[in-house]
Amino acid sequence: MDNLELPRIHIVPKTGEEAFHSRKQPLEPQLKLSDFWRWAFSDLVDNMFRGRLAEFYVASALGRLGCLHNSTGCHDVTYNGITIQVKSSAYLQSWFQKTYSEIRFDIEPKLAFNPDTNAFEGVAGRHSTLYVFCLLETMDKGSLDPMDLSQWMFYVLRADKLPNTNSIGLNALRALKPAEARYHTLKKTIEECGMA
């Protein structure tokens, strides 16, 4: 067992129609993968899932949905040689609030994890070319809809322009003059910033 090597699992896209089973026998009542997705991931305002949704929006704007999400990689999205780190924030949360959430984005330099070797490599840093900061900017819970792309603002900034801090607030980010984009202009904005 000491010399056991278990290679990385390569994930293939699921359709949602895959059935849960026991020893290849279908369950009664039948459960599909889409049932699990509905049960687990319907709260798109939740901090963790909103972050994944933001990554999905960036990948979809760039036509990169064929490359599945990789939670262990150094980059959230790659596009034409441009590596991208995606961060999200929102004023509103699913839970009861007495005030709006402060808009802050995590920009802490991190060690690079190699999923093929199960090891952290190198020194802590920002390993992506660009950061895309995704703000769900709606401030009214009655009209909040994370699936409405008009409620999102995207700020694109080269990683080498970020300050040496672990997080950044919205005003400090705007002071760095990031390129601003809506979903329909995000691809062009990323291309322009990535080539600068």
Long-range contacts (C-beta under 8 A, 24 or more apart in sequence): 8-115, 8-116, 11-68, 13-68, 43-94, 44-146, 44-147, 45-90, 45-92, 45-93, 45-94, 45-136, 45-144, 45-146, 46-94, 47-93, 50-88, 50-90, 50-136, 50-146, 51-86, 51-87, 51-88, 53-88, 53-146, 54-86, 54-87, 54-88, 54-132, 54-134, 54-152, 55-86, 57-134, 57-149, 57-152, 57-183, 57-186, 58-84, 58-86, 58-132, 58-134, 58-154, 58-186, 58-190, 61-183, 61-186, 61-187, 61-190, 62-186, 62-187, 62-190, 63-187, 70-115, 72-113, 72-115, 73-113, 73-115, 74-112, 74-113, 74-127, 74-128, 75-127, 75-128, 76-128, 79-190, 79-194, 80-191, 80-194, 81-194, 82-129, 82-130, 82-190, 82-191, 82-194, 83-127, 83-128, 83-129, 83-130, 84-128, 84-129, 84-130, 84-131, 84-132, 84-190, 85-126, 85-127, 85-128, 85-130, 85-131, 85-132, 85-159, 86-131, 86-132, 86-134, 87-131, 87-132, 87-133, 87-134, 88-133, 88-134, 88-135, 88-136, 89-133, 89-134, 89-135, 89-136, 89-170, 90-135, 90-136, 90-137, 90-138, 91-136, 91-137, 91-138, 91-139, 92-136, 92-138, 92-139, 92-141, 92-144, 100-139, 102-169, 103-135, 103-169, 103-170, 104-167, 104-168, 104-169, 104-170, 105-131, 105-133, 105-167, 105-168, 105-169, 105-173, 106-166, 106-167, 107-131, 107-162, 107-165, 107-166, 107-167, 107-168, 108-166, 108-167, 126-159, 126-160, 126-162, 128-159, 129-158, 129-159, 129-194, 130-156, 130-157, 130-158, 130-159, 130-190, 130-193, 130-194, 131-156, 131-157, 131-158, 131-159, 131-162, 132-156, 132-186, 132-190, 133-157, 133-173, 133-178, 135-170, 149-182, 149-183, 149-184, 150-182, 150-183, 152-182, 152-183, 153-180, 153-181, 153-182, 154-180, 154-181, 154-182, 154-183, 154-186, 154-189, 155-179, 155-180, 155-181, 156-180, 156-181, 156-186, 156-189, 156-190, 156-193, 157-193, 158-193, 158-196
